[in-house]
Amino acid sequence: MNNWKKVFAIIWTGQFFSILTSSIVNFAIVLWLSFETKSAEVLALATIAAMLPQSILGLFTGIFVDRWKRKLVMILADSFIAFCTMLLAVLFYLDIAKLGHVYLLLALRSVGSAFHMPAMQASVPLLAPKSELIRIAGINQIIQSVCNIAGPALAALFISFMKMTNILMMDVIGAALACTSLLFVTIPDPENAERTQKVRLLKEAKEAFTEVRRQNGLSWLFALSILGTFFIMPVSVLYPLMTLNHYSGNAYQISLVEVAWGIGALMGGTFLGMKKFHLNEISLINWMYILLGVTFLLSGILPVSGYPLFVILTAVGGVSGSLYMASFTTVVQTRIDPAVMGRVFSFYMSVNMLPSMIGLLSTGFLADTIGIGNTFMIGGVLVGLIGVVSFFVPSIDDLRRSFRK
């Protein structure tokens, strides 16, 4: 086994337990909010709390990720998230946890993620050959998918007989394992002349934007991804309430839908990760918009008796999401200079999230006014149109041709 494979094996082992426990905790919180409030508005606000700090801080965190030791950034970020989760566990133990406390925890976890995610993504190209990046992205999707399958199922099981305190403490243990695994590997940092210079936030943040614009077609790819998230996010938040309200489902049926998405994503990640395929990443991105849009549209058309088909459509959506994310990540990792990659990833994550906040704010109103099914249909049509338009943007087509194997 090559050295880079050993390094990834160690990192992935720790990350697996961290992502799994986070998935359990996140879905346990979703279940707790769903049963306590049965409100689309509350779920939307919880999602905003989990995204807003990361989206704002992410405009600048990449600047520090590119300057600091990336391994240390990941360890400190994971430790901070674990500490915040432990505080909420104490509040549940004392039986004084309120809705506001949950919002605050989600916001604080988001602060940690604003540093951890770009540090992790920016480290990958420094650890493996470029020719292996699509496989690595596929394997990352496998790990995410397995955790997205097991997490909701375990959360639904645990919440039926365990206190929230004990469930939350699992995330603390998972973070400790992730930090420990990082201690056993060396993650190189790219040469960066700015490391010893004074931080100039606006100037260095602008450099990420300039780097994206410098790559022909990449700015259009980013713009359409941001527009897609604007329509996808409000719909994705409604999955638990679609099951609970439209299908009169229970905790296990809610978790089954989440598991179905995870199984689909696992299939997509396995397809990319098991061997080298001669695929065009840009074409995959465009087709996955269309496929996801179709699953949203059909899910909204289904009658109340269509729950089994809804589960299948959700799994297909998981396939599309997995292939899309792996392809998009690979394009960025292949095209962007490693010295500014932390900035580019954090910049993208921030700008991608900010417009979706507007969509999330309208989620409760849309679901209550026109119905959850209609919201799915409208979202599906708009997402699918983005995929169709992508094929006719000249600069994206030029980028697609440059990725032709």
N, C-alpha and C positions, 0 to 999 in steps of 0.2 A: 504494500500500500504506500502510495506517495505521501510525502510529508504533509502537503496541504490537505489531503484526505483525512489524515490523523487529527489535524487541528480542527477541521470541521466536525469530525465525529465527536470530539470532546465538547465543542461549543454547542452542537445540536443536542447532545444529551442533557446538558443543563437547561438549554432553552426549552426543550420539550416539557420538562416538569414545570418550568415557570409559566409557559403558555397554557398548559393544561389546567393548572390551578387558577390562573387568571380567568380562563374560560368558565370554569366552575363558578367562581365568585361572581363574574359579570352576569351570568345567566341566573344565578340565585337572586341577584339584586333585581333583575328584570322581572322574575317571577314574583318577588316580594312586592314590587311596585304595581305589577298588574293586578294581583289579588287584593292589595290594600286599597287601590284607587280605581282600577278598571278605566283609566283615563288615557286617551291618546295624547292629550296635552301634557300630562305628567311624564309619559315615556319620551315625548319630544324634548321636553325641558331637561330630562336626565341625559339624553343624548347630547344636547347642546352643552351641558355642564361638563360632559366627558370630552368634548371637542374644542370648546372655545379657548381655553388656556393654551392648548397645543397649537391651535391655528394662529394665535397672536404671537406667542413666544417663538414659534417655528420660523417666523420671518428673520429671526436673529440667532437662534440657537446653533444653526449650522456654522456660523462664524466662529463660535467657540469650539465646536466639534472639530473643525479643521485646524484649530490651533492647539487644542489639548490632546493628551493621549487618549485615543479612542477607547481602549480597554478600560481605563479608569473612569471615563464618562459613563460607560455601560454599567459598571459595578456600582457607582454612586447613584445613578438613576434608578436601578433596580432596588437598591437599599432604601432610597427615599420612598418609592412606591410601597414597599413592604411596611415601612414605618407608618405611613398614613393609613394603610389597611388595618394595621394592628390597633390604631387609635379608634377606628370605627368598631372593631371587634370588642373593644372595652366598653364602648357605649351600648352595644347590644347586650353585653354581659350584665351591665348595670340596668338594663331595660329602660334606657332613656333615649334611645336612638329615634330621631325624627326624620321626616322627609328632607329637611334642610341639611341634616348631617350627611345623608346619602349623596345629595347634590355636591356638597363640599368635598367629600371623599373622591367622587368621580373627577372633580375639577383638579384636585391635587395629584391624582394618578396621571391625569393628562399632562401636568407640568413635567413629571418624570419621563413620560413617553416622548415629549417634545425634544428631549436630549437623547434618549435611548434609541429610538427608531432610526434617525439619520446616522447616528454613530455606527449602528449595526449594518445598515445598507451600504454606507460608504466604506466599510472595512472589507466587504466581500471581494471587490476587484483586486485588493492588495494581497489576498490570500490564495487566489486560484487563477489559473489561466483564463483568458477571455473566451476561449473556445468552450469552456465548461460552465460559463455563467448561466446559460439557459437551463442546464441540468440542475445547477445549484438552486436556481429560482424554483424549479419544479419540486425539488426535495423540500425546500422551505414551505412550499404549498402543501406538500404531503403532511409535514409536521403540523402546520396550521389546521389542516383538514381533520387529521386524527383528533386533535384537541377540540375542534369544533363539533366533532361527532360525540366524543366521550364527555366533553364538558357539560352540555345541556342535559344529556341523559343522567349523568351523575348528579348534577344540580337538582333535577327533579326528584331523584331518589333521596338525596341527602336532606333536602328541605322538608321531606315528609317525616323524618324522625330525628334530625339533628338541629341544634340551635344555630342561628346565623353566626354566632361568635365562633363556633368550631369551623364552620365553612370558611369564614373570612381568614382564619388562621392558616388554612391550607395554602393561601396565596403567599403568606409570609415564609412558609417552608419552601415553596417553589422558588421564590426569589433568592433565598439563601443557597439553594442548590445551583441556580444559574450563576450567581456570583462566584461560588466555589469553583465551578468548572472553568471560568475565565482565568482564574489564578494559575491554571496549569498550561496555558497557551501564551504564545507571543503574537501580538497583533502589531504589525509594522505601521508606522505613521508616515505619510508621504512627505517629501521635501516641500517645505512651505516657507518662503522668505518672510511672510507676514508674521510668522510665529513670534519673532522677537520685536516686532513693531507694535506701536500703539494701536489699540482697537478703534476702528472708525466704522461704526455700525452701518450707517447709511451707505457709505462708499462700498463696503465689502458686501453688503446685501445686494447692492446694485450689480456687483460683479457676477453673482449667480444668475441674475436676469440676463445680463449681457452674454454669459456663456451659453445659455439656452437659445437666445436669439441668433448666436453665431452659427449654430447647427441648422442647416437648411431643413425645414419641415418640423423641427422639434417644438418650436413655439406653437405651431398649429396643433400638434399632437397634445401638448399640455393644455391648450385652450379648450379643445373638445373634451378632454378628460375632465376638466373643471366643470364644463357645462353638463356633462353626463352625470357627475356626482350631484349636481344641483337637483336633478330629477330623480336619481336613484335613491338618495339618502331618505327623503320623506317616505318613499314606498317601503324601503327596507325596515324602517322603524315600526311599520304597521303589521309586520308578520305575526307577532304574538297576539295582537288584538283581532287580526283576521281570523285566527284559529279560535280565540276565546269568544268573540262576539258573533261572527258570521257563521261559524261551524259549531257553536256552543261547546267548544272543546275544554279539556282540563289541562293540568300541568304536564301530564305525559304526552298529550297530543301537541301541545305547544313545543315541547322539547323534541318530539318526533320530526317536526318541520325543520327545526334547527339542525337536527342530526342528518336529515335528508340533504340539506344544503352542504353540510360537511362531507357527506359521502360523495356528492357530486364533485366537490372541490378536490377530494382525495383522488378520484378517478382522473381529473385533469392534471393534478400534480404528478401522479404516477406515470401518466402518458409522457410527460415531459422529462421526468427524472430517470426513467429506467434505461434509456439509451439516447444516443444522438439522433435527432430527426432533422431532416432537411425541410425546415419550416421557415416561413417568412413571418417574422414577429409583427410587422406592421399590418399585414393582411389579417393575421389572427386577431389583433386588437379590433380592427374594423368589424370583422364577422361576429366577434363576441358581444359588441354593442347590440347588433341585430338579434342575436340569439337570446340575450337577456331581456330585450324589449318584448320579444314574442312570449317569453315565459310570464312576464308581468301582465301582458294583455290577456292571455288565455286564463290566467289565474283570476283576473277581474271578471271574466265572462262566466266562470263556473257557477252553477247553482249551489244551493246550500248542501245538497247531497254529494257534491263533487270533491269532498275532502281527500279521498285517496289520490285522485288525479292532481290535486293541488300539491300534495307531497311529492309526486313524481316531477311536476313542473319545477318545484323548488330545487330538487336534485339537479335538474338540467341547468337551472340558474347557477348552481354551485360550480358546475363544470365551466360555464362561461366566465364566471368571476375568477376562478383559479387560472385559467389560460390567459385571461386578460392581464391580471396582475403580474404573473410571471413574465409575460412578453413585454409589458411596459417597463418593468424593473430592469430587464435585460437591455432594452434599448438605451435607457439612461446610463446604466453602468458601462455600456460599450462606448458610448459617444462622449461622455463628460470627463474632463480632466480630474484625476483622483484628488488633486490638491484643493479643488473647490466642490467636490462631490457632496460633502456634508451639507454645504450651503444650498446646493441645488435640490437635494432631497427634502431638507427642512423647508425651503422656500416653496417647493411644489406641494408638500403636505399642508402648509398653511394656506396658500392661495386656493388649494383644492377644497379646503374645509369652509373657508369664510362664506362663499356664496351659498353653500348648502345650508348654512344657518338660517338664511331667509326661507328656504324651502321647508326646513324643519319647523319654523315658527308658524307656517301655514298648515302644518300637518293636522293639528287638532281641528282647525276650522274646516278643512277639506273633508276629513273623515266624518265629522259630525253633520256637515251640510249636504254633501253630494254622495256620501257613503264610501266605505272602504273599497268596495269592488270597483266603483267608478274611478277612484284615485289610482288604483292599480292599472286600470285600462289606459288612462291618460298618460301616466308615467311610462307605460310600456311603449306607446306610440312615439312619444318624444325621444326616448332612449334609442329605439330602433332607427329613427330618422337620423340621429347623430352618426350611426354606423354607415348608413347609406350615403350621407353627405361626405363622410371621410374618404370614400373611394373617388370622389370627384374634386378633391382639393389638390391642385398641382404639386405643391411643395411636399405634401404627405406622400403623394405618388412617387416623387423623386426619392424620398427617404425610403419608401418601400422597395424601390428598385436597387438602392444601395445595399439593402439587406438580403437581396436575392442570393441564395447559396450557389 
